[in-house]
Amino acid sequence: MVNLLIAYLRLCARLPLPWVRALGTGLGWLLWHVARSRRHIVCVNLEKTMPELSAAEREALAYRHFISFGQSVMDRAWLWHAPESLVRQRLRWVGDVSALTAPGPLVMLAPHFVGLDAGGMAVSLDVPGPVAFIFVGQSRPAVENWVRQGRERSGNVRPYFRHQGMRQILSGIKKGEPLHLSPDMDFGREESIFVPFMGVEKAATLPSLSRLSKVAGARVVPVVTRMTAQGYDIEVHAPLVDFPSADAVQDTVRMNRLLAEWVRTMPEQYYWVHRRFKTRPEGEPGFY
């Protein structure tokens, strides 16, 4: 079944983008109706982070998220299988890209919006590297092979995996490998600290942005990817000033505040299907 789905995406690689997005809309609609557990997770996340919205408004936003999610899945067809010339036509840089090519160690803060893989592709195509990425392995070998081949198709990717630890990554940054880092997920109690995020006062968050950039002496440049009707905009923000500080907790609070600002501009595109608040402080009830 997995191989059939991958073959289907390969067949869709050269379709006009409106067709791909229409297929993605259908996929999102289907997931909204059949992926009940993920639908529950999305609704809980929105209830916790956007209590100012009515229940009806949050449900409508949750549905739009599934549509965006479905479209981003279908976009892998052309991201990973279309000719590079077509891929480049649909990826647009916005902002001062020279911030990514200036001398010195670099960490790119790349939050988990649905266009994360599109932004990663743009970075691997245009930023001198090899560019380091930290990946989470897939449980099915066929999916793992497909995802790795897609993400690494530019030939400019240095893949690391979470189980390898940080030593190799730090060594790479110090040697000049730019790091594409996405630390805004809940990866469990052992690696996280509890800081506020969008109204949730104690959200388990990785402090790795502060710690890695401090040890490596790296500048931090946010790279935020936004899905558009034409493809994706890869927004390069100004390098963070006075970051990192001497306090990793306050740095992580600052990161989450910035993330919240970006989420507010495209709330349907943040990766709400993830159990962002699955890890709770000792003695506190779970959200899901």
N, C-alpha and C positions, 0 to 999 in steps of 0.2 A: 504493500500500500504506500509506504513512504517513497519508494522508488517511482511509483506512478505519479505521486504528487510532484516530485522533483522534475520528472519528465514533462509534466503539464506546465510547470513554471518555465522550463526551457522553451517550450513552444510559444509561450506568451511574450518572450523577450523582445521581439521586434514590433509588437503591437503599438499603435498610437497610444499615447499616455491616457487620453480620456477613456479609451477602452479598458486599459489596465485598471484605472481607478473605478470604473463601473463594475468590473469583476470584483475589485476589492470591497466595494460597497455591498455587493451581494454576500461576500464572505463575512463581512462584519455583521450584516443582518442575521446570517445563519448562526454565527457565534453568539450573538445576543440572545438567541432563542434556545440554543442547545448547551452552551457552556454556562450552566447555571451557577456553578461554584465560583467561576471567575467573575460572573456578573455580580454575585454577592460581594466579592472582594472589592470590586470597583465601587459599588454603592456605599460600602462601609468607609472606604478611603475618602470618598467625596463628602460623606456625612461628617467625618472627623475634621477635614481640612476646610470645608466651605459651609459651615453651619448657617451662614447668613442667607444661603439660598433656600428656597422652599423645597419640599420633598419632590414636587413635580419638576422643578427646575433641575434638581440634581439627577433625577431619572433621565431627563432629556439630555443632560450633559453626559451621563454614563452611556447612553445610546450613541451619541456623537463620538465618544471615545472608541467604542467598538467599531464604528465605521472607519475612523482614522487608523485604528490598529489593523483592520482588515486590508485597507488600502496599502499600508506600509508593508504588510506581508506580501501582497501581490507585486509591489515595487521591487522586491528582490529578484523578480524575473529579469528585469532589464538591468538592475544594478550589478547582478552577478553573471549575467549571460549575454547581454547585448554587446555589440562592438563598443570599444572605448569612446569612439567619437560620439555615439548616441548618448552614452552615460554623461559625458562632459556637457552636452547640450542641456541636460536636465538638472545639472548641479551649478548653482550660482553662488559665488563668494560675495559677501556683503561685509563692509568694514575694512579695516587696515590689515590686509593679509601680511604685510611686512613684519607685523608683530610675531608672526610664526617663523620667520626666517632670519631674524636678528641673531647675532652671535650670542653664545652662552646657553647653559642648560635650560630646557623648556618643559613645562608640564601644561598640557591643555586640559582644562576642566570641561568635560563633555557630558552634560546631564542626560538622563534616560528619557528623552522624548522619543516618539515613535520613529523619527527620522535618524536615530543614532547611527545606524549602519550606513545611511547615505552620507552623513557627515564624515564618518570614518573613511568611506571610500574617497571622498573629496580630499581629505587630509593625506591619505596614502598615495593619491595621484599627484599632488602638487607640493607637498611639504618635503624638503630634502630629508632623507632618512638613512637607514631604515627607521621607520616610526614604530615605537613600541606600543603594543596594545595588550591589555590584560583580559583574557577570555575565561569564561566559565564553560567547561566541557559539556557536551550533550550526551545523554544517556544511550542513545541509539547510534551505533557506528555509522550507518548510512547518513543520518542527519549530521553527525559530527564532520564527516568527510565533506559533505556538501557545503556546510557553513564555513569550514576552514578554507576550502577552495575559493568560495565566493569572496570572503573577507580578505584573502591574501592574493587575489588575482593580479593586483598591480605589481607584485614582486618587490614592494617597498615596505613590507610589514615584518616586524619582529614580534612573533607571538609569545606571550608569557601566559601562564595559567596560575590561578590563585593558589593552588596547592604547592607551587614552587617557592612561595615566600617572596620577601621583598629584596633580598640581597642582590640577586641577579638584576632586578629592575633598577635598583640604585646604581649599580655598576654601569649599566647601560646609559642612564641619564648622564652620569659623570663623564662618560666617553663621548657624549654628544648625541645620543639617541633621544629625539623628542618623545615624550610619553603622552599618549591619549588616555586620560583617566576618567572613569565614571564612578565616583564614590558615593552616589546618592541612593543606594539601595540598602536594605536591611540584610546583613550577612551574619547575623547572630550575635549573641551576647559577648563572646570571647574577644571579638575584634572591634566592638563598637563602644561608643560613649552615648549617653542620653542627652540630647539637646533639643530645643524647640524646632518644630517645622510646621508651618502653616496652621497654627492653632493647637497642635498636639505638643504639649509642653515637654514630653519625654519621648522623643523619637530616636530609636537606635540608629546611629549614623557612624560611618567610618571616618576617622580623623586622618586618613591617609594623605589627603591633599596637603594639609599643613605639615605633616611629618616628613613626607617624601620631598617636598619642595625645600624644606629647611635643611635636611641632611645633604641634599644635592646642590643647594645654593641656586635653585632654579626659579625663574620668573614663572608666574601663573597667568595664562591667557584663557579666558572663557571662550569656548566654541560651541554655540547653540544652533541646532539644526531645526529649521521650520519647514513643514510640508506646505507647498503652495500648489496652485493649479498648474503651474509650469514644471513642477518637479520639487526641488528643495532649495531653500536658501540656507547657506552655511554662514552664520553671523559670527564674525570675529569681534569680540569686545576688547576694550582697553585692558592692558595688563593690570592686575590687581596691585594697588599701591599699599605699601607697608604690610606686605603679606609674603611669607608668614611672619607672625609675631612671636613673642616668647611664650604664648599661651595657646596650645593646640585646641583647647575647648572653645575659646573665644573665636579662633579662626574657623572652626567648624560651625559655630553659630552664624558667623558672617556668611559662610558659604551657603547655608540653608536660607538665609534671608535673601541673598541674591537669587537663589533657585526659585524661591516663592515669587519674586518679581517676574521672572521669566515665565513661570507657570501661569500667572494671571493673564499674560498676553495671549496664551493659547492653551487653555485648561484642558481641552479635549485631546490634546496631543501628548500630555504627560503619560508616563507608563503606569497607569493606575491598576493594571491587571496584576501587578506585583503586590504581594502582601507587605506593604511598606512598613507596617507597624506590628509585625508578627511577634517581635521580641519586646516584652514588657519588663519593667523593673520587677524585682522580686516582690511577690505578694500582691501584684496588681493583676486584675482579670484581663484575659485576652480580648481583642477587638473582634475577632472573626468567629 
